[in-house]
Amino acid sequence: MECGVTMRGTGERLARAGYAVYGLDYEGHGRSDGLQGYVPDFQALVQDCDDYFTSVARSHPHRRRFLLGESMGGAVALLLHRARPDFWAGAVLVAPMCKIADDMRPHPVVVNILRAMTSIIPTWKIVPTADVIDAAYRMQDKRDEIRGNPYCYKDKPRLKTAFELLKVSLDVEANLLHKVYTLINYLLLSINRNYINLIYTHTHIFTMCAHDQGSI
């Protein structure tokens, strides 16, 4: 995705409220360099973000810094915070990519096969998946805007990208998920009063944070 599309409205509202807002497109995403939709090394991507926000912080040396991440950006935010917890004052995660649903978890044999294939055909668009745009956005005009934007990747996930996301999800689930609710105030988005509509982690995070959320 291109952050100027997916996060534009949020950024504009925060800016009008007096916040300094900065964002970037990851390598292979939006207007950044790299093969579109290709993430060869997720840790390198996180390091790019850390370097960028470190440079931004020099312009605001005495300001508190907060992260805002959606979907894959939620995992990036968690990893950035883990690397330098004293650097960040807090974070907001929106439908963060931090757990694989049990019914979608690949068998270890499949994981080993994927690992081997990534060294042969890392950029191939062969990973089956549902339409992410329809799943992530309910407003048809937003769906149309994204589909009409040449900077937004719309094909099937590339093999290496999918494998990197799998590794990160397992890492976050094993090492960070149980700490999340004590570190970050979650923004839980709901469609109906009793149902949480998160794209990734859904019921698990809701159970951990279910101490009287009330109506949203």
N, C-alpha and C positions, 0 to 999 in steps of 0.2 A: 504494500500500500504506500501511498504518498501522505506524509503527515499533514501536508497542507490541505488535504481533502478530509481525512478521517478525524483530525483533531482541530480543524480550523475554528469551528464554532466555540469549542471549549476554550481555546487559546484567546479568542477575541473577547469572550466574557471575562476571563481572568485578567486580561490586560485592561479592560475598562474598569475593573475593580481595583486597579492599582498595582497589580503584580507584574514583574518582569518575566516574560514567558519566552522560553527558548526550546526549540525542537530540532530534530535532524532526521533525515532519511538514512536508514542503515545502508551499508554497502549492498548493492544489488536491489535496492528498493527506491521507489520514487525517482528523484532527480539525481541521486548519487551515482557514482561510477560503479562498474562491476556488471556482471551478467545478471539480467533481470530475474529476480526470484531465486537467486543462488546464494546460499549461506554455506561457504566451505568450512568455516570454523566459528562456532558460536562464541567461544571465549574471546576470539579476536574482535568480534562484533561488540561485545561488552566493553572490551578495552578501548575501542574507538569512541564509544559513548563516554567512558570515564575521562578520556583525554579531552573530548569536546567540552564537557561540563566543567572540567577543571579550568580550562581556558576562559569559559564564561564567568566562572566565580571570581576570577581576578578583577573583573570589572565591577563586582559587587562584594567587596571583601568582608563586609560586616553584616551581610544579609543571611537570614536563614534560608536553607535550600530544601525544596520538596520535589519529589519525583511523582510523575503521573504516567502510568503505563496501562495500555489496553491490550488484552490478548497476549501476543508474543512480547509486547512491550512490558506487560506485567512481570513476566519472567526476567526480562532485562533489568527492570527496577529492583527486583528482589536480589539479583546477583550483584548489582551495583551497590546496594545497601550492605550486602554481606561483605563485600570487599573493603568498604570504608564506612562502617556504621557511624563514626563520629563526624563524617563529612555531611551527612544528610540529617535534616531535622524531622523528616517524616515522608510518607508516601501515600498515594491513593492508587489502588488497583481496580481496574474495571474489567471484569471477566478475565482474570489472569490465567495464563497458560502455566499451571503448576501442578496438575495431576491428570493422569490418563484414566479415563473411565474403565472400570474393571472389564466391561464387555468389549472394550476396544484395545485392551492390552495385548501386544503381540507375544507369541510364545518365544521363549529364549532361542529356540532353533531358528525361528524366523528372524530374530534380531541378528544372529550370527551370519545368516545368509545376506541380510541387508548390509551388514558391515563389510562383507567380502565384495559385494557388488558395487559399493561406493568407490572402491579403488579402480573399478573398471569403467563404469558408466555414471559418474557422479552427477552429471548435469541432465540426465535423461528425465523427461516429464512423464513418469510412469506410475506414480503413486496414486491409487484410486481415492477419491474423496468427494464428499458432497459439495454443493455449491456454497462456498464460504460467504460470498457476498449476500446471498439470500438469507443465510443463517445469521449473519451478523447485523444486518440492517433491515428494519421493518418498513421504513419509508421508501416507497418506490422511486421518488425523485432522487434520493441519495444513492440507491442502487444504480439508477441510470447514469448519475454523475460519475460514479466509480467505473462502470463498464465503458463509459465514453472517454475516460482519461487514459491516454497512452502510457502514462507513468505508473499505472496500477497494474500489477501482474494478475492475470486472470486464468492462466493455464493450470494444469495439475501440478502439484508440488514436485520439485526436482528431487531425485533420489537422495543426494547428499544432504540437501536442506531438510528433508523429512527425518533423516537419521539424526542430524544434529538437534532438531527439535525434540525427538524422542529421548535422546541422552539428557538434554537439559530438563525435560519434564520429570524424568526419573530422579535426577539429581535434586531438583527442587522438592519433589515429593518426599524423598528420603531424608533430606538434611535441613529443609527450611519450613516446610508446610506446618509442622507442629509448633513452630515459633511465630508464625505469621500473625496470629490474632493478638499476640502480646506486643508486637512491634508496630503494627500498622492499623489505622482505623479504616475498616473496609467500607467501601461504597457498594452496597448490594442493590442491584437493579431488579425490579420485579415487574411482571406484566399484570398479574392478578394478586390479590391480597395474600394468598397462601402459597404462591408459587414463585420461586426464584428462577429467573431466566438468565443463567450464566452459560456461556458457550463451553467453557472448560471446567472445571472443578466443582461446580454446582452444589450438589447435595452435601459433599464432604465439608466444604468451607462453611456452608450454612449451618451444619450440625455443630461445628466448632464455635461458631459465633452466634448461636441461637439464643443467647441469654436475653430474652425479651426484646427482640428487634422491633416488635410492634408493627404498625402499618406503615408502608412506604408510599 
